[in-house]
Amino acid sequence: MKTKITLMICIGAAIFAACGKAEEPAEDISWCKDSVDKYNGQEKKQIEGYEILDGGKELYKYTFTIDKGQKRTKRVYTEEPSSTYILNEEDGIWYYYGSEENGPWYKSEARDDAFESDVQSIDIDVNDETVYEIAGQEKLDGRAVTKVKITTPKDDTFSGVLKEEDEKIEELLNDTDFKKAYDAVKEEKNRVSYVWFDDETKKPVKQERDTTKIQTVLYYYLKLSGNAEMKYDTVPKNVVEVTLFLSGEPQEEIEIPQENVYSI
């Protein structure tokens, strides 16, 4: 009987201790959203980017500048063969100016949503339902940073990469490989990225996104398009898109070439 009473006392004490223990306050991560909103709202932005293909070397290195006031963008690929592309609006129509290896400039019409797509591509992908989760503390180039997992429910399946209403899509869906890759993207509910923030300034420093599925769709899209220039030699197994957020705003204006420009 004494043993039973003692046991009951112990259980009661444990329950009392559990009930009396204060819950730890949830970590305040509102600064993540504030930092992202501030970055996305900048009038001028510049990043450096590249891809890591199948865990190998860094490919397609570029700098990308956006000036919302000018309504212009400029992308410069720094690897050989180097190239430059400038997006500009003229009389309500969007045009790309391109130059390869410092050669002559050419001009071609762009999609109506080209500027919006460029802005989205350089922004950190968030909306009202985005969830921020602290993923760890690290050192990046000698400075203390916080790694944050950012999960955003998708509101646009292909985010400007392809137009779902494109008549060509309907035709390509007859191909088994394309349809499998296309459906894999459609079935994804969220976009996930990892962003590293400087602990001192709270500004974003680096972002990584797994873009394998969308790049696989583009691989088959280009392959089935006939004469289109292929980005990869084979189906990509793993593609990680890396963005480095440069500090400060770009100071130089984006200049449009004025002479010796031919149309294509």
Secondary structure, DSSP 8 states (H G I E B T S, - for coil): -HHHHHHHHHHHHHHHHHHHS--------HHHHHHHHHHHT-SEEEEEEEEEETTS-EEEEEEEEEETTTTEEEEEE-SSS-EEEEEEEETTEEEEEEEETT--EEEEE--TTHHHHHHHHHS----TT-EEEEEEEEEETTEEEEEEEEEEE-SSSSTTSS-TT-HHHHHHTTSHHHHHHHHHHHH--EEEEEEEEETTT--EEEEEEE-HHHHHHHHHHHHHTSS---S-SS--S-EEEEEEE-SS---S------SSEEE-
